[in-house]
Amino acid sequence: MVTIAILGLGARGGYIYANCLKNNDKAKVVAICDINKEKVAKLKEFFNLTDDQCFVDQDELLKLKRADGIIIANDDDDHYYSVMKALDLGYDVLLEKPISPNPVECLKIAKKANELNKKVIVAHVLRYAPFYDTIKNIITSGKIGDIIDMSQTENVGFWHYAHSFVRGNWNNSNTSSPMILAKCCHDLDMINYLLDKRCISLSSIGSLKYFNKKFKPQGATHRCTDGCPYLDTCEYNAINVYINQATNNNNGWLAQYVSVDQSKESIMNGLRTGPYGICVWDCDNNVVDHQTVLMQYENEVTATLHMNIFSKDCFRELRISGTKGEIIANDRDNIIQVNCWDGQNQTIDINKEFPHMIGHGNGDLVLTNRFVDMLSNESCYVANIDQSISSHINACVAERSRVLGGKNIVIDDYIKEITKE
């Protein structure tokens, strides 16, 4: 049985990975750490740990190697410090994305991991989801010929964007990451993975159009809990979203960000004092609410990523055009349509093979299990750190291009610029 430490007990570390590990009989969690004592106490009970296995200071956790592997899921800005210390201790790491908001730090992490011959597995969970795995197999089979163009759209969902990128932890690129990195490094990674080619240059446009003070209704209060006159008609009413769970896509998971204690009284108190109760047009957010990236890959292959938050559901849709056919698919319905010029068409319903999928189309579970298998020296596919970094570099270049008004930027030129002494 392999042993694992978890650093960062938020929604990913303290809920997704924790539950996946709890149900894996090959793994045992032997250490946890978070600055929030309530979260530590909750996970201590969940994993039946002792006091000396629980930490609120990562430096205490990382004084020595306490497990075979470590999951690092703390704040984006802390990743570099935490991973470098973990690698020095000899850990193999499952690292929540993004690797770091700083591209130079990303490159340094990869360099150290390779020098020490240690694994840093980035949580690009879509690589491990059956939906995308099936599409990858169709492409590699040659069924649709050589890929000429790919277009992917991430529909973030108006409610998800308001929660995570207006009120939440990733709302300001000065304290977290730009939207194209924080949310869309998944998509950029999938484009790289499916095309299996290197992006040469790209350009990007986008902006924060809607979620700012000029759209705040006249007379609206700073907080939804301050008696706002628009509560009955506002789709972003925090009391409805977090207590009444009025958002169809919520399923209750949003409220865990407001308060560890999930009683209505504690959640309401969190809305009165924390960021999740603030009017969505009155926050300190600055990340974009729409963005498009146009990419030139090797061998004249092109790709487009469109990030749209103005959608009801959270899902991705894609179209891949080849010389012998096309793939049209979306992961909301988990339907993959393969249209071939020779008439050998195919419709694949992923739900029939995997009827009870959980987070990210089962990607969360598969990745966690493969991390455990890797630590157990079992043969399994996991992406290496160099593959994962390429999506981060592309995201950083896209943000640079967007800020410059859509200027086309050569990837190699950007890397030379940021790595010159």
C-alpha positions as CSV (number, residue, x, y, z in Angstrom):
1,M,0.0,0.0,0.0
2,V,1.3,3.4,-0.9
3,T,1.2,6.4,1.4
4,I,0.1,9.9,0.4
5,A,0.2,13.4,1.9
6,I,-2.2,16.1,0.9
7,L,-1.2,19.8,1.0
8,G,-4.2,22.1,0.5
9,L,-7.7,20.9,1.6
10,G,-9.9,23.0,-0.6
11,A,-12.5,21.6,-3.1
12,R,-9.8,19.7,-5.0
13,G,-7.5,18.4,-2.3
14,G,-10.0,18.1,0.6
15,Y,-13.0,16.8,-1.4
16,I,-12.2,15.4,-4.9
17,Y,-8.8,13.8,-4.2
18,A,-9.7,12.9,-0.6
19,N,-12.8,11.0,-1.7
20,C,-11.0,9.3,-4.6
21,L,-8.2,8.1,-2.2
22,K,-10.7,7.1,0.5
23,N,-12.1,4.5,-2.0
24,N,-8.7,3.3,-3.3
25,D,-7.6,0.2,-1.3
26,K,-4.0,0.6,-2.6
27,A,-3.5,4.0,-0.9
28,K,-3.5,5.4,2.6
29,V,-3.4,9.1,3.4
30,V,-0.9,9.6,6.3
31,A,-0.6,13.4,6.4
32,I,-2.7,16.5,5.7
33,C,-2.1,20.2,5.7
34,D,-4.1,23.4,5.3
35,I,-4.0,26.9,6.9
36,N,-7.7,26.5,7.7
37,K,-7.9,24.6,11.0
38,E,-11.6,23.7,10.4
39,K,-10.6,21.9,7.2
40,V,-7.8,20.1,8.9
41,A,-10.1,18.9,11.7
42,K,-12.7,17.7,9.2
43,L,-10.2,15.7,7.1
44,K,-8.5,14.4,10.3
45,E,-11.7,12.7,11.2
46,F,-12.4,11.6,7.6
47,F,-9.0,9.8,7.4
48,N,-8.9,8.8,11.1
49,L,-5.5,10.6,11.5
50,T,-3.6,11.5,14.7
51,D,-2.6,15.0,15.8
52,D,1.0,14.5,14.6
53,Q,-0.3,13.7,11.1
54,C,-2.1,17.0,10.8
55,F,-0.5,20.4,10.0
56,V,-1.6,24.0,9.5
57,D,1.9,25.1,8.3
58,Q,3.3,23.7,5.1
59,D,6.9,24.2,6.3
60,E,6.2,21.8,9.2
61,L,4.7,19.3,6.8
62,L,7.7,19.6,4.4
63,K,10.4,19.3,7.1
64,L,10.8,15.7,6.1
65,K,9.3,13.1,3.7
66,R,6.3,11.6,5.3
67,A,4.8,9.6,2.5
68,D,5.5,8.0,-0.9
69,G,3.8,10.7,-2.8
70,I,2.2,14.1,-2.2
71,I,-0.8,15.9,-3.6
72,I,-0.3,19.6,-3.8
73,A,-3.5,21.6,-4.1
74,N,-2.9,24.8,-2.3
75,D,-3.2,28.3,-3.8
76,D,-1.7,28.9,-7.2
77,D,0.9,31.3,-6.0
78,D,2.2,28.8,-3.5
79,H,2.7,25.9,-5.9
80,Y,6.3,26.8,-6.9
81,Y,7.5,27.0,-3.3
82,S,5.7,23.8,-2.3
83,V,6.7,21.7,-5.3
84,M,10.3,22.7,-5.1
85,K,10.5,21.7,-1.4
86,A,8.7,18.5,-2.1
87,L,11.0,17.5,-4.9
88,D,14.0,18.2,-2.7
89,L,12.6,15.8,-0.2
90,G,12.3,13.1,-2.9
91,Y,8.5,13.2,-3.4
92,D,6.7,12.3,-6.6
93,V,3.9,14.9,-6.9
94,L,0.4,15.2,-8.2
95,L,0.0,18.9,-8.7
96,E,-3.2,20.8,-9.1
97,K,-3.3,23.0,-12.1
98,P,-2.0,25.6,-12.9
99,I,1.6,24.6,-12.3
100,S,2.3,28.2,-11.4
101,P,1.0,31.6,-12.7
102,N,4.6,32.4,-13.5
103,P,5.9,30.7,-16.7
104,V,9.5,30.9,-15.5
105,E,8.6,29.0,-12.3
106,C,6.9,26.4,-14.5
107,L,10.1,25.8,-16.4
108,K,12.2,25.7,-13.2
109,I,9.8,23.0,-11.7
110,A,10.2,20.9,-14.8
111,K,14.0,21.3,-14.8
112,K,14.3,20.2,-11.2
113,A,11.9,17.3,-11.6
114,N,13.9,16.0,-14.6
115,E,17.2,16.5,-12.8
116,L,16.0,14.6,-9.8
117,N,14.2,12.0,-11.9
118,K,11.0,12.6,-10.0
119,K,7.5,12.8,-11.4
120,V,5.3,15.9,-11.3
121,I,1.9,14.9,-12.6
122,V,-0.2,18.0,-13.4
123,A,-4.0,17.6,-12.8
124,H,-5.0,18.0,-16.5
125,V,-7.7,15.5,-15.7
126,L,-9.4,15.7,-19.2
127,R,-6.4,13.6,-20.5
128,Y,-7.7,10.7,-18.5
129,A,-11.5,11.1,-19.1
130,P,-13.0,8.3,-21.3
131,F,-14.6,11.0,-23.5
132,Y,-11.3,12.5,-24.6
133,D,-9.5,9.1,-24.5
134,T,-12.0,7.8,-27.1
135,I,-11.5,10.8,-29.3
136,K,-7.7,10.3,-29.1
137,N,-8.0,6.7,-30.1
138,I,-10.2,7.6,-33.1
139,I,-7.6,10.1,-34.3
140,T,-4.6,7.7,-33.8
141,S,-6.5,5.0,-35.7
142,G,-6.3,7.2,-38.9
143,K,-10.1,6.9,-39.3
144,I,-10.5,10.6,-40.2
145,G,-7.0,11.0,-41.8
146,D,-4.6,13.7,-41.1
147,I,-5.9,16.5,-38.8
148,I,-6.1,19.9,-40.5
149,D,-8.0,22.0,-38.0
150,M,-9.5,21.7,-34.5
151,S,-11.9,24.0,-32.8
152,Q,-12.7,23.7,-29.1
153,T,-15.2,25.8,-27.1
154,E,-15.3,25.9,-23.3
155,N,-18.7,26.9,-22.1
156,V,-17.9,27.9,-18.6
157,G,-21.5,28.6,-17.5
158,F,-22.7,32.0,-16.2
159,W,-23.2,30.7,-12.6
160,H,-19.8,28.9,-12.5
161,Y,-18.0,32.0,-13.7
162,A,-19.8,34.2,-11.2
163,H,-18.8,31.8,-8.4
164,S,-15.2,31.1,-9.2
165,F,-14.1,34.0,-11.4
166,V,-16.1,37.0,-10.1
167,R,-16.6,36.3,-6.4
168,G,-14.1,33.4,-6.0
169,N,-10.4,32.7,-5.6
170,W,-9.6,33.1,-9.3
171,N,-11.3,36.4,-9.9
172,N,-8.2,38.6,-10.1
173,S,-5.1,37.8,-12.2
174,N,-2.9,39.9,-9.8
175,T,-3.6,37.4,-7.0
176,S,-4.2,34.2,-8.9
177,S,-3.9,33.5,-12.7
178,P,-5.4,35.0,-15.9
179,M,-8.6,33.2,-16.9
180,I,-7.0,31.6,-19.9
181,L,-4.5,29.8,-17.6
182,A,-6.7,29.2,-14.5
183,K,-9.6,27.7,-16.5
184,C,-8.5,27.0,-20.0
185,C,-5.1,25.3,-19.5
186,H,-7.3,22.2,-19.6
187,D,-8.4,23.1,-23.1
188,L,-5.0,24.1,-24.3
189,D,-3.6,20.9,-23.0
190,M,-6.3,18.8,-24.7
191,I,-5.6,20.6,-28.0
192,N,-1.9,19.7,-27.7
193,Y,-2.8,16.2,-26.7
194,L,-5.2,15.5,-29.5
195,L,-3.1,17.1,-32.2
196,D,0.2,15.7,-30.9
197,K,2.0,18.6,-32.4
198,R,3.8,21.7,-31.2
199,C,2.2,25.2,-31.3
200,I,4.4,27.6,-33.2
201,S,2.6,30.9,-32.8
202,L,-0.7,32.3,-31.6
203,S,-2.8,35.4,-31.2
204,S,-5.7,36.1,-28.8
205,I,-8.4,38.6,-28.1
206,G,-10.9,39.0,-25.3
207,S,-12.0,41.2,-22.4
208,L,-14.1,41.7,-19.3
209,K,-17.3,42.9,-20.8
210,Y,-20.1,42.5,-18.4
211,F,-19.1,41.9,-14.8
212,N,-18.1,45.4,-13.8
213,K,-19.6,48.3,-11.9
214,K,-21.1,50.0,-15.0
215,F,-23.7,47.2,-15.2
216,K,-24.6,47.3,-11.5
217,P,-28.3,48.0,-11.3
218,Q,-29.1,51.4,-9.8
219,G,-29.8,51.1,-6.1
220,A,-28.3,47.6,-5.8
221,T,-26.5,47.0,-2.5
222,H,-22.9,46.0,-2.1
223,R,-24.0,42.6,-0.6
224,C,-26.9,40.4,-1.4
225,T,-27.5,40.2,2.4
226,D,-27.9,44.0,2.7
227,G,-31.5,44.0,1.6
228,C,-30.9,44.5,-2.1
229,P,-34.1,45.4,-3.9
230,Y,-33.3,43.1,-6.8
231,L,-33.1,39.8,-4.9
232,D,-36.3,38.4,-6.4
233,T,-35.2,38.9,-10.0
234,C,-31.4,38.6,-9.9
235,E,-30.0,35.3,-11.1
236,Y,-26.8,36.0,-9.1
237,N,-28.6,36.4,-5.7
238,A,-26.1,34.8,-3.4
239,I,-28.8,33.7,-0.9
240,N,-30.5,31.7,-3.6
241,V,-27.3,30.4,-5.1
242,Y,-25.6,29.2,-1.9
243,I,-28.4,28.6,0.6
244,N,-31.5,27.8,-1.6
245,Q,-29.3,26.1,-4.3
246,A,-31.5,27.7,-6.9
247,T,-28.9,27.3,-9.6
248,N,-29.8,24.1,-11.4
249,N,-26.1,23.2,-12.0
250,N,-25.1,23.8,-8.4
251,N,-26.0,20.5,-6.7
252,G,-24.9,22.1,-3.5
253,W,-21.1,22.0,-4.1
254,L,-20.7,25.8,-4.3
255,A,-21.7,26.3,-0.7
256,Q,-18.6,24.4,0.6
257,Y,-16.5,27.4,-0.5
258,V,-18.5,29.8,1.7
259,S,-18.3,27.8,5.0
260,V,-16.8,24.5,6.2
261,D,-19.9,24.2,8.4
262,Q,-22.7,23.7,6.0
263,S,-25.5,24.8,8.2
264,K,-27.7,27.6,6.8
265,E,-26.7,29.9,9.7
266,S,-23.0,29.4,9.0
267,I,-23.4,29.9,5.2
268,M,-25.4,33.1,5.8
269,N,-22.7,34.4,8.1
270,G,-20.2,33.6,5.4
271,L,-22.2,35.6,2.8
272,R,-22.4,38.6,5.2
273,T,-18.6,38.6,5.8
274,G,-16.9,36.9,2.9
275,P,-16.5,37.5,-0.9
276,Y,-19.3,35.2,-2.0
277,G,-22.1,37.5,-0.7
278,I,-20.8,40.5,-2.7
279,C,-22.8,41.8,-5.7
280,V,-21.3,40.3,-8.9
281,W,-21.0,43.9,-10.3
282,D,-19.2,45.2,-7.3
283,C,-16.3,42.8,-6.8
284,D,-12.5,43.3,-7.4
285,N,-12.5,40.9,-10.4
286,N,-10.5,41.6,-13.5
287,V,-10.3,38.4,-15.5
288,V,-12.0,38.2,-18.9
289,D,-15.5,36.9,-19.5
290,H,-14.8,35.9,-23.1
291,Q,-11.6,35.1,-25.0
292,T,-10.6,33.5,-28.3
293,V,-7.2,32.0,-29.1
294,L,-6.0,31.3,-32.7
295,M,-3.1,28.9,-32.9
296,Q,-0.7,27.8,-35.6
297,Y,0.7,24.4,-35.2
298,E,3.4,22.4,-37.0
299,N,2.7,21.2,-40.5
300,E,0.2,24.0,-41.2
301,V,-2.3,22.6,-38.7
302,T,-4.5,25.3,-37.1
303,A,-6.6,25.3,-33.9
304,T,-9.0,27.7,-32.2
305,L,-10.0,27.9,-28.5
306,H,-13.1,29.9,-27.7
307,M,-13.9,30.5,-24.0
308,N,-17.4,31.6,-23.4
309,I,-18.9,32.2,-19.9
310,F,-22.4,33.2,-21.2
311,S,-23.9,29.7,-21.2
312,K,-26.4,27.9,-19.1
313,D,-24.4,24.7,-18.7
314,C,-20.7,23.9,-18.1
315,F,-19.4,21.8,-21.0
316,R,-16.9,21.6,-23.8
317,E,-17.7,21.1,-27.5
318,L,-15.2,20.4,-30.2
319,R,-14.9,19.9,-34.0
320,I,-11.9,18.2,-35.5
321,S,-11.5,18.3,-39.2
322,G,-9.3,15.7,-41.0
323,T,-8.5,14.8,-44.6
324,K,-10.9,11.7,-44.5
325,G,-13.5,12.8,-42.0
326,E,-14.5,14.8,-39.0
327,I,-15.3,14.5,-35.3
328,I,-18.1,16.5,-33.7
329,A,-18.5,16.0,-30.0
330,N,-19.5,17.6,-26.7
331,D,-18.9,16.4,-23.1
332,R,-22.3,17.5,-21.8
333,D,-24.1,14.7,-23.6
334,N,-20.9,12.6,-24.0
335,I,-21.8,12.0,-27.6
336,I,-19.1,11.6,-30.2
337,Q,-20.1,11.8,-33.9
338,V,-17.6,10.5,-36.4
339,N,-18.4,11.4,-40.0
340,C,-16.2,9.8,-42.7
341,W,-16.0,10.7,-46.4
342,D,-16.3,7.0,-47.2
343,G,-19.7,6.8,-45.4
344,Q,-18.4,4.7,-42.5
345,N,-20.0,7.0,-39.9
346,Q,-20.2,6.2,-36.2
347,T,-22.0,7.6,-33.2
348,I,-20.5,6.8,-29.8
349,D,-22.3,7.4,-26.5
350,I,-19.8,7.4,-23.7
351,N,-22.6,7.2,-21.1
352,K,-23.4,3.7,-22.2
353,E,-20.0,2.4,-21.3
354,F,-19.5,4.6,-18.2
355,P,-23.0,5.2,-16.8
356,H,-21.9,6.5,-13.4
357,M,-19.2,9.0,-14.2
358,I,-18.1,11.5,-11.6
359,G,-15.9,14.7,-11.7
360,H,-14.6,15.8,-15.1
361,G,-16.1,12.8,-16.9
362,N,-14.3,10.4,-14.6
363,G,-11.0,12.1,-15.2
364,D,-10.6,13.0,-11.5
365,L,-10.9,9.4,-10.5
366,V,-8.8,7.9,-13.2
367,L,-5.9,10.4,-12.6
368,T,-6.0,9.8,-8.9
369,N,-5.9,6.0,-9.4
370,R,-3.1,6.3,-11.9
371,F,-1.0,8.4,-9.5
372,V,-1.4,5.6,-6.9
373,D,-0.5,3.0,-9.5
374,M,2.5,5.0,-10.6
375,L,3.7,5.2,-6.9
376,S,3.1,1.4,-6.8
377,N,5.5,1.0,-9.8
378,E,2.6,-0.3,-11.9
379,S,2.7,0.5,-15.6
380,C,0.2,3.2,-16.6
381,Y,0.0,6.3,-18.7
382,V,0.5,9.7,-17.1
383,A,1.5,12.8,-18.9
384,N,5.0,14.1,-18.0
385,I,5.7,17.6,-16.7
386,D,7.2,18.8,-20.1
387,Q,4.0,17.9,-21.9
388,S,1.9,19.8,-19.3
389,I,4.1,22.9,-19.4
390,S,3.5,23.5,-23.1
391,S,-0.2,24.3,-22.4
392,H,0.9,26.8,-19.7
393,I,3.3,28.5,-22.0
394,N,0.6,28.8,-24.6
395,A,-1.8,30.3,-22.1
396,C,0.8,32.9,-21.0
397,V,1.5,33.8,-24.6
398,A,-2.2,34.1,-25.2
399,E,-2.6,36.5,-22.3
400,R,0.3,38.5,-23.5
401,S,-1.2,38.7,-27.0
402,R,-4.6,39.7,-25.6
403,V,-3.1,42.5,-23.6
404,L,-1.3,43.7,-26.7
405,G,-4.6,43.8,-28.7
406,G,-4.3,40.5,-30.5
407,K,-0.7,40.6,-31.6
408,N,0.6,37.3,-33.1
409,I,3.5,36.0,-31.0
410,V,6.0,33.3,-31.8
411,I,6.2,30.7,-29.0
412,D,10.0,30.2,-29.2
413,D,10.6,34.0,-29.2
414,Y,8.5,34.3,-26.0
415,I,10.5,31.4,-24.3
416,K,13.8,33.0,-25.2
417,E,12.6,36.3,-23.8
418,I,11.4,35.0,-20.4
419,T,14.5,32.7,-19.9
420,K,17.3,35.1,-20.9
421,E,19.5,36.0,-18.0
